[in-house]
Amino acid sequence: MKYVELVVPVLIVLAIGAGIGLASAGIYQLATGSPIFSASSGSLGVPSSVSVSIPKGVGTTQGLNYVPTTVTVANGGSVIWTNNDPTPHTVTSTSVPSGASAFDSGNMNQNATYSHKFTVAGTYQYVCSYHPWMHGTVVVTG
């Protein structure tokens, strides 16, 4: 009987925590008008299109970053970045696989989007040239 008295409260706390986490994601989406995670499927379940958010406040809060920080996309697929922050940002490659081209969004004001199609498999690293704490990774499969 003591086992049940211990386990039930722990399960309730875990369920409440999960609910709060999911609600936070929904609140972010409602507040910014853009989904946190978005993908359309390609072959073998690897997305052919992925969205990345530059969240509100990331230009002034060093604890924030691109969301998600790492994405995986199929070869030939695209990543679309959206600046949801009032501060300008960039999406600027710092390393690309051999044979791939570097990419740079240039200045992205609030609500601007930038899309890049990836045609060489491998790992791509990128940063915001204005905010050195902002960095991300794109993994291209196939």
Helices and strands as residue ranges (DSSP letters): H 2-32, E 38-41, G 43-45, E 47-54, E 70-74, E 78-83, E 92-95, E 113-117, E 122-127, E 135-141
